[in-house]
Amino acid sequence: MANTKLTRILSIDGGGIRGILPGQILVSLENKLQTLDNNPDARIVDYFDMIAGTSTGGILTCMYLCPSKEDSKRPMFTAEKAVNLYLDRGDEIFDISLWQKISSAGGVIDEKYDASELEEALEDYMEDMKMSELMKPCLITSYDIKKRKGHFFRSHKAKTHPEYNFLVRDAARATSAAPTYFEVARVKGDDHQVYPLIDGGVFVNNPSLCAYSEARGWKFDAQRNKPKAAEMMILSIGTGGKDKSYEYKKAKDWGAVQWIQPIIDIMMSGVADTVDYQLRQIYDAVGKPEQYLRIDPTLFTADSAMDNASVENLQKLQKDGEKNAENFDKELTRMAKLLIANK
């Protein structure tokens, strides 16, 4: 029997401090849902059946799904409070001491940033919450450098399988362990096995297709059982940054050191674009293109660097996020109505 409700998926790309962009777009979406559904207490988590995230998108995923201490059926954070993690703590997370700058040669021979500020921020927000406590199914990506394969944190499997049950802050730390920026994360689940993990952006910076594949095999409820493409809707949000180009005259003579940062940037955006193309083809093939929306924000004034967390750039990123939400207002309104219709 066909499902009677669409399975609703939210996917958020990686992109460092540029996570403010999708964060602000989702603030706008949450406000729109409150208005259209006539519910001032509505939250992002109420309208999606699964949320997927890579790196900064993985951190946002955790934030949206964390339950309140007072009521486990309600989320701890609004969309605005979730993005405030970046606005309030970003400059500390991406602060580099003179000694770190010298000893790492600017990130060439060691990680560029001390992870302690990031870990402290994640602990302050997520404390000792476990993946099994998150409110909805999620897929958070990372990469196991020892086993040489992708590692996916899944809250829905953590409820019954100890090998999937990690501290939420450890999952957030692992998915954001971007090579050259932060050292490799070393995390343990309830099965006590140790996992050396890095940022999932090295192979799946846009996790939309992974979320689609995961949902295909999952029974969410009686109305959403192992949904096919036509029975899903996906909102995929990027983090921008493709405005930066590389000139042939400069790049033709680059060696390994000069290619480090550009290749990370090119790899992340290239993978994201490929996933977008594949999903557009899938939804066109089933005759449901309106059930897939990809928003790749534009940087109007902010710097595209993943680690520029100066106060000035944080403010620019916030304003750019708000402007992108305005520019995509028609699409977000259509998506909000579809989300509400499939509650």
Residue pairs with C-beta under 8 A, 6 or more apart in sequence:
2 231
3 223
3 224
3 225
3 227
3 231
4 223
5 223
5 224
5 342
6 224
6 227
6 231
6 232
6 233
6 291
6 338
6 342
7 49
7 50
7 215
7 220
7 224
7 227
7 231
7 232
7 233
8 47
8 48
8 49
8 50
8 232
8 233
8 235
8 339
8 342
9 48
9 49
9 50
9 51
9 52
9 208
9 211
9 212
9 215
9 232
9 233
9 234
9 235
10 44
10 48
10 50
10 51
10 52
10 234
10 235
10 237
11 51
11 52
11 53
11 57
11 206
11 207
11 208
11 211
11 234
11 235
11 236
11 237
12 19
12 22
12 51
12 52
12 53
12 54
12 56
12 57
12 58
12 60
12 61
12 207
12 236
12 237
13 22
13 54
13 55
13 56
13 57
13 205
13 206
13 207
13 236
13 237
13 238
13 239
13 268
13 272
14 53
14 54
14 55
14 56
14 57
14 58
14 175
14 176
14 178
14 199
14 200
14 201
14 205
14 239
14 268
15 21
15 55
15 56
15 57
15 205
15 238
15 239
15 240
15 241
15 268
15 306
16 55
16 56
16 94
16 178
16 181
16 239
16 305
16 306
16 307
17 56
17 86
17 90
17 94
17 305
17 306
17 307
17 308
17 309
17 313
17 314
17 317
18 56
18 239
18 240
18 241
18 299
18 302
18 304
18 306
18 317
19 55
19 56
19 57
19 59
19 60
19 83
19 86
19 239
20 83
20 86
20 87
20 90
20 314
20 317
20 318
20 321
21 237
21 238
21 239
21 240
21 297
21 299
21 317
21 320
21 321
21 324
22 57
22 60
22 237
22 238
22 239
22 295
22 297
22 321
23 60
23 79
23 82
23 83
23 86
23 321
24 83
24 317
24 318
24 320
24 321
24 322
24 324
24 325
25 237
25 295
25 297
25 321
25 324
25 325
25 328
25 332
26 44
26 60
26 64
26 79
26 82
26 83
26 237
27 79
27 80
27 83
27 321
27 325
28 322
28 325
28 326
28 329
28 332
29 44
29 79
29 325
29 332
29 335
29 336
30 42
30 43
30 44
30 78
30 79
30 80
32 332
32 333
32 336
33 39
33 42
33 44
33 46
33 47
33 336
33 339
33 340
34 40
34 41
34 42
36 333
36 336
36 337
36 340
37 340
37 343
41 74
43 64
43 74
43 75
43 78
43 79
44 51
44 64
44 75
44 79
45 51
45 64
45 65
45 75
45 135
45 136
46 343
47 336
47 339
47 340
47 343
48 136
48 235
48 339
49 136
49 137
49 215
49 220
49 224
50 136
50 137
50 138
50 139
50 211
50 214
50 215
50 218
50 220
51 61
51 64
51 65
51 136
51 137
51 138
51 139
52 61
52 138
52 139
52 140
52 141
52 207
52 208
52 210
52 211
52 214
53 59
53 60
53 61
53 62
53 138
53 139
53 140
53 141
53 175
53 207
54 140
54 141
54 175
54 199
54 200
54 201
54 204
54 205
54 206
54 207
55 141
55 175
55 176
55 178
55 199
55 200
55 201
55 205
56 86
56 176
56 239
57 207
57 237
57 239
58 140
58 141
58 142
58 153
58 171
58 172
58 175
58 176
58 200
59 85
59 122
59 172
59 175
59 176
60 82
60 83
61 138
61 140
62 126
62 134
62 138
62 140
62 168
62 169
62 171
62 172
63 76
63 77
63 81
63 82
63 85
63 125
63 126
64 75
64 77
64 79
64 82
65 75
65 134
65 135
65 136
65 138
65 155
66 75
66 76
66 77
66 125
66 126
66 129
66 133
66 134
66 135
66 168
67 73
67 74
67 75
67 76
67 129
67 133
67 134
67 135
68 74
68 75
68 76
69 76
72 133
72 135
73 135
75 135
77 125
83 318
83 321
85 121
85 125
86 309
86 314
86 317
87 314
87 318
89 117
89 121
90 309
90 314
91 309
91 310
91 311
91 314
92 117
92 121
93 113
93 117
93 118
93 121
93 309
94 113
94 307
94 308
94 309
95 113
95 117
95 309
96 112
96 113
97 114
100 112
100 113
100 114
103 110
104 110
104 111
104 112
106 112
107 180
107 181
107 260
108 180
108 257
108 260
111 180
111 181
111 182
111 183
112 180
112 181
112 182
112 307
113 181
113 182
113 307
115 173
115 177
115 182
115 183
115 185
118 173
118 176
118 182
119 169
119 173
122 169
122 172
122 173
123 169
125 169
126 167
126 168
126 169
126 172
127 169
128 167
129 167
129 168
129 169
130 158
130 165
130 166
130 167
130 168
130 190
131 153
131 154
131 155
131 158
131 164
131 165
131 166
131 167
131 168
131 171
132 155
132 158
132 159
132 165
133 168
134 155
134 158
134 168
136 155
137 154
137 155
137 156
137 214
137 218
137 220
138 153
138 154
138 155
138 156
139 152
139 153
139 154
139 207
139 210
139 211
139 214
140 152
140 153
140 154
140 171
140 172
140 175
140 200
141 150
141 151
141 152
141 153
141 175
141 200
141 201
141 203
141 204
141 207
141 210
142 150
142 151
142 152
142 153
142 171
142 174
142 175
142 177
142 185
142 197
142 198
142 199
142 200
143 149
143 150
143 151
143 197
143 198
143 199
143 200
143 202
143 203
144 150
144 151
144 195
144 196
144 197
145 184
145 196
145 197
145 198
146 195
146 196
150 200
150 203
150 204
151 174
151 195
151 197
151 200
152 210
152 214
153 164
153 166
153 171
153 174
153 175
154 164
154 214
156 218
157 164
158 164
158 165
158 166
159 165
162 189
162 190
162 191
163 189
163 190
163 191
163 193
164 189
165 189
165 190
166 187
166 188
166 189
166 190
167 187
170 185
170 187
170 188
171 187
173 185
173 187
174 185
174 187
174 195
174 197
174 198
175 197
175 199
175 200
176 182
176 199
177 183
177 184
177 185
177 197
177 198
177 199
178 198
178 199
178 201
178 264
178 306
179 198
179 199
179 202
179 264
180 260
180 261
180 264
181 306
181 307
184 196
184 197
184 198
185 196
185 197
185 198
186 194
186 195
186 196
186 197
187 194
187 195
187 197
188 194
188 195
189 195
200 207
201 268
201 271
202 267
203 271
204 210
204 271
204 275
205 267
205 268
205 269
205 271
205 272
206 236
206 238
206 271
206 272
206 273
206 275
206 276
207 275
208 234
208 236
208 275
208 276
208 279
208 294
209 275
209 278
209 279
211 234
212 229
212 232
212 234
212 279
212 282
215 227
215 232
216 226
216 227
216 228
217 226
218 226
219 225
219 226
220 227
224 231
228 286
229 282
229 283
229 285
229 286
229 288
230 286
230 287
230 288
230 291
232 291
233 291
233 292
233 335
233 338
233 339
233 342
234 279
234 291
234 292
234 293
235 293
235 295
235 335
236 275
236 276
236 279
236 292
236 293
236 294
236 295
237 294
237 295
237 296
237 297
238 272
238 294
238 295
238 296
238 297
239 297
240 296
240 297
240 298
240 299
240 304
240 320
240 324
241 265
241 269
241 299
241 304
241 306
242 269
242 296
243 298
243 299
243 304
244 265
244 304
246 262
246 266
251 262
254 262
272 296
276 294
276 296
279 292
279 294
280 289
280 292
280 294
282 292
283 289
283 291
283 292
290 334
290 338
291 338
293 331
293 334
293 335
295 324
295 328
295 331
297 320
297 321
297 324
298 320
298 324
298 327
299 320
300 319
300 320
300 323
301 316
301 319
301 320
302 308
302 313
302 316
302 317
302 319
302 320
303 313
303 316
325 332
